[in-house]
Each structure stands twice: as structure tokens, then as C-alpha cells.
């Protein structure tokens, strides 16, 4: 049987309480054949808790649930690429802040 470690994150965003679950370890044993066994996963969970990471859970591998969690957390990792308009706006703000800084020195 395979197991994995997940963390529950609870946040207060704009006055609303939101929660999400993040997968921290893989549920397969690509590197070490015994890495997904319950005994080893529990040992690693205790090491993570000793580091100060809270709200950890050991979960039994269910393909449907595990893949759903991984897809959901990938949404938070997507990066927004800068456009030329974004760079122009940042340049404009930098120039305005330099002008304001020069006025304050006088």
C-alpha cells in the first residue's frame, strides 16, 4: 500500500476563511522502493513536524483524490508573464517616484 503526506492550509482572505490541502510528498517509490510505505512516511512526517511544519496528515493513496489535489495545487504555481505594457507601467511609476524624491530633497 502507498501513502503520502499532505498539509492543510487555512487562510483568512478578504474576511473569508478558506482552506486547501497541499501534497508534500510523492505517493510512488521512484527512487527508493520502500519510500511510500506507511512506516517510512510516518517517520518522515515526524521529521517535518520537528522542523515546525504544522497541520500534516498521512493519507492512503487513492489515485482519484491524489491527482485531484495535485491538479488543484498546480493552479497556485502558475506564473503570470510580464508584458511590455507591464514594464512600461513599472518604468512610469519609477520615474514618478524619482521626481517626487527630488522634490522632497529641496
Order of alpha helices (4+ residues) and beta strands (2+ residues): beta-beta-alpha-beta-alpha-alpha
